[in-house]
Amino acid sequence: MNAKRILLIEDNPEMRENTAEILELADYDVTTAVNGKEGVRLAQTQQPDLIICDIMMPELDGYGVLHMLSKNEQTENIPFIFLTAKAEKNDYRKGMTLGADDYLTKPYDDVELLSAVEVRLKKSERLKVEFSRTAEGLDQFIQEVRSVDALAKLAEDKKVKTFRKKETVYTEGSYPTGIFFLQEGKIKAYKANEFGKEFITDLYKKGDFFGYVDLLQGNPFQDTAVALEESEVAIIPKEDFFALLQSSREVSSKFIRMLSNEIKEREERLLQLAYNSVRKRVAEALVMLANRYQADKAKPFSMAITREDIASLVGTATETVIRTLSDFKEEKLVEMKGSLITVLNYDKLVRMRN
């Protein structure tokens, strides 16, 4: 197993040499920096597994180092331990507020140092695990988070509600009281104009979080969410959600990565609605449904969905969608039985939308 790489940023030569020696004797691969600027450069180029940094340094102090690294996507999640000769509570509070993971007050002994390093590395490894987007994955993720930051019971008491087909999960204009995690089923989110015409803004599948954007912005819901089929939804109260995000830099980054997978897709859809023909937009809607709800694209994809919902995805009249689907059926691209649509030639639909 490769030794864990530690970057030590310390301007005091004696302290730097002694600390590096202790870490190297414990089989860590140690790189040292004599000031904050050099430390930032080494962190960005070497991507260490953990950073130990003095606070009081000339040119760029420890707070500045942490601030700069937290703004860089490549270094924002590296565990960070502060070293300081001061023991005042305001220093401790400032460091932890900025996102430090731990704090050692000089003088410290080798046991304190190695214990802090080992704990932070283990916690970091647990949070690097890619959890499956399932109910079990949600519980596993929250269990790991709880073990990292001793959060109160977040998952055990979460409310799970079953929504019947066409039942509303939340409505546009209401204020969010939590976020939603889809354990089973399919959910659509849509906006309606003054004449009741719907435009589907998103489709959610098993393993998706939704309703979090408006909660984070402090806004009422900008769309309405409705079950496309019987669905099981876990509801996580906003207090627990914010506690989770605020518990550490590692946790918030992990959760945000889990949540933020649809922004680029929404932008691309808006461009397609603006410039593509109806035929291309219907093809895109079918591809989107297959991508969202079918794991194996080599197999025919079938889904019961109304022509009205497809029209809401495409942004056109229902009659136009019906005519286009009839053309696709003649071309052997799809098969239709009532509300059930089966995609027969996924690859051709992908080529058609481009």
N, C-alpha and C positions, 0 to 999 in steps of 0.2 A: 504494500500500500504506500502511495506517495505521501511524504510528510506534508502536513498542513503548512501553508505559507503565511507568515505573520509579518506585517510591516510595523516597525517600531519607529515612531517619530518623537525624538527627544533631543533637546539642545545641550543638555548637561552631559559632557563626555563620560564621566564616571558612572552616572545613573544609566546612560545608554549602554555602556559596555557590560555592566553588572546584570541589567535586565536581559540583554541579548544572550548572555552566557547561560543564565537560568533557563531560558526558553530553548536554547540549542541543546542543553543537557537533557531536556525533556523530549528531544527528537523533533523539534519544530524547525522548519526552514525559515530563518530570520533575515530580513532585509532591514537596514537602518537608514534613517534620514536625519540630518542634523538640524533641519528647520521645517516650518510648515509648508513653504513653497515647494521644497524638494519632496516632501511627503506627498503632496497632492499629485505631483508629476509621477512619482513611483506608483502611487495607488492606481492612477489611470493607465499606466503602461503595463504593470505587472498583475493587476487584479488579484490581490492577496485574499486569503480566506478570512482574515481578521486584521483589524488595525488597532494598535495601542498608541495613544497620542497624548503628549504632555499638553497642558493648557497654556501655561505662561511661557511663550516663546517670542523672540523678536521677529519682525517682518510680517509673519502671519501666525496668529495664535491658534490654539486648538479649536476654539469656536469657529474661526474662519475656515479652518481645514474641513470640519464637519459640514459647515454650510455649503462649501464648494462641492464636496463629494456627494452631498444629498441632492444636488441639482443635476448631477450627471447620471443618466440611466444605467451606465455600466458600473457605477460605484455606489449607487444609492442604497443597496441592500447589504453591503459589506458590514458585518458586525463591528461595532466601534466602542472601544473602552478608553475612557479618559484617565489620565494620570495628573495629579495635582498635589502640591505641597500644602494647599489650603484645605481646611475642613469646614469652611463656612457653609451653611445650608443654602444660601443664595447661589453659590457656585454650583452646588449639586443640582439645585432646581433648574438653573439655566441650562446646564449640560443635558439633563434628561428631557427638558422641553424642546431643545433643538434636535433631539432624536438619538442621543447616546444610549447605548445598550447597558453600559455598566460604568462604574466609577471607582477608582482605587486611589486612596489617599496615601501620599508618601509620609513616612517610610512604610513600606509593606514588605512582608517576608515572601519567600519563594512559594510557600503553600498558598497564601492568599492570591498571588499572581497566577499560579498554575490552575488553581481552582476556578478563578474567574474566566480564564481562557478556555478551559475545558467545557464549562457550562455554556458559554456563548457559542462555541463551535457546535456543540450538540444541538442546541436550539436552532441554530441556523440550518443545520442539515435536515432537521425535521420539517422545516418550513419550505425546503427546496423540493420536497416530494410533490409530484403532480397527482393530485387527487382526482378520482373519476367523478364526472358530473352526474352522480346518482344520489339517491337519498343516503346510501351508505357512505358515499364520498363526502357528502355534506357533513354527516356526523363524524367521519374520520377527521376531516379538516378542523372542525370545531373542537374535537377532542384534543388535537395537537395544539391548537391555539390555547385551549384551556391549560394544557400542561406547560405551555411556555409562559403564560402570564397570569395563571391562576384566576382566570375570569370566572364569574359566577355561572351557574348552569345556564348555558345559552341554548344548547340543542335539546336537552332533556325535556324542557318545558315548552318547546315550540308548539304552536297550535297548528294542526293539520286539518284542513277543511276540504270537503268534496264538493265540487261544482258540477251540476248537471249540464248537458249540452245546451248552449245558448244562454247559460246563466252568467250574470255579470260578476266579475271579480272586483273591479273598482270602476268608478265613472269619472269622466273628464270634469274638472272643476272641484272635485273633492280633494281633501288634503291627506297625504300619506301618513299613516301611523306606523309603518314598518315597510319591509321589503318582502318580496315573494320568491319562493323557490318551487319550481314545478317538479313534483315527484313522479307524477303520471299524467299522461294526456297531452292535449294540445290547446294552446291559448292564442288568440289573436288580439292585437291592440289596434284601435282605429280612431280616426278623427272624423267627425261629421260636420258638414257645412249647414248653413241656415235652412236648407231645403231637405235636410236629412240624408244627403248623399254621403256615403262612407268612403274613406280612403284608408286602407290598411297600412299602418305605420311599421308593424313588426309582427313576426310569428315566433312563438316560443315552443320549445320542445322539452321533453324530459331532461332534467339537468340544468335548465336555464334559470338564472335569477332575473327578475324584472321588477319594475316600479321603483328602482333605486335612483335614477337620474333626478327625478323631481324631488325626491327626499333630500338628496345631497344639495340641491339648489335652493331648498326651502320654498318650493313653488307648489301650487296645486297640480294635480295630474293633468298633463297636456293631452291625454288620450283616454280612451275607455278600453278595458280589457274584458274579453268575453271568452268562455270556453267553447272550443270547436267540437269537443266531445267530452264525455265525462272525465274530469280531471281532479287530481289530488294536489293541493297547493299547501306548502308549509309557509306559515307567516311568522317572520322574525321581527319582533318589536323594534322600533327605531332606537330605543335606549340601548338595547343589546347590540344593535348593528353599529352604532356610533362608538360604544365602548370597545367593540372589536377593532374598529378602524384606528382608534386612538391608543390602543394598547402598546403598539410599537411600530417602528418603521417597517420591519419585516412583515408584520401581519397586514398592515394597510396596503403595502405593495402587492402582497400575495392576493388579497381579496380583490383589489382593483384589477389585477390581471385576469382574474376569474370573471369579472363582470364586464370588462370593456372589450367586447368582441364584435360589436355591431355598428360602430360609428362609421367606419369606412364603407360598409355595405349600404348604409342609408344614403350616404353621399352618392354612391354609384347608382343607386336606384333613382334618385332625383334627376341625375343626368340622363338616365335612360328614358324616364318619363318625358323629359323635355325634348329629346332629340330623336328617339327611336320610333319606328313605325309601330302600329298596333300589333302586327304579326310578330315583330321582334319582341315587343313587350309581353305578349302572351307566352311566347317561348321562354322568355326570361322568368316569368312567374312560375311556369312549370318546373324549370330548372331550380329555381329558388326553393320550391316545395320539396323537390327530390333531395336537394342538398341538405335541407333542414331536417327532413324526417326519414331519409333512407340512407343507411350506412353503406350498403353494397350497391354501387351505381350500375354494376353489370346485370343486376336483376331488375325486372320490371317493377316500377314503383306505382302503388295504388293508394288512393286516398279519397275518402268521401268529402267533397267540398262543393258548396253551391256555386253556381255560375255568378251569382251576385258577389260572392267573396273574391272570386278571381277577377271580376271587374273592378272591385275595390283595390286589389293589388295592382292592377294594370293602369287604373285611372281612366277608364272609358265606360261606355254604356254596356249593359248586360247583353243586349241584342248583338252588339259587335263581337263580344267574346264568344257568344254561341255560334255565330257564323265562322269565326276563326277556328274554333275547336272542331267544327264540322269539316273544315278544310284539312286540319291536321289529321282527323280520322281517316279521310280519304287517302291521305298520303302515308298512312300506316305509322304515324308518329304516336298516336294515342288510341286508346280504346275507351268507350264510354258506355256505362250501364247505369241509368238513373243519375244519381249524384256521384257515383264512383267513377273516377278518372284514373286510367292506368297509362303510365308513360312507357311506351314500347321502344322508343329510340332516343335515349337520353343524349347520346353523343351528337346526333344530328340537331337536336334542339339547342345544344350548347353552341354548335357552329352557326346556327341560324341567328342567334341573338347578337353575334359579333359583327 
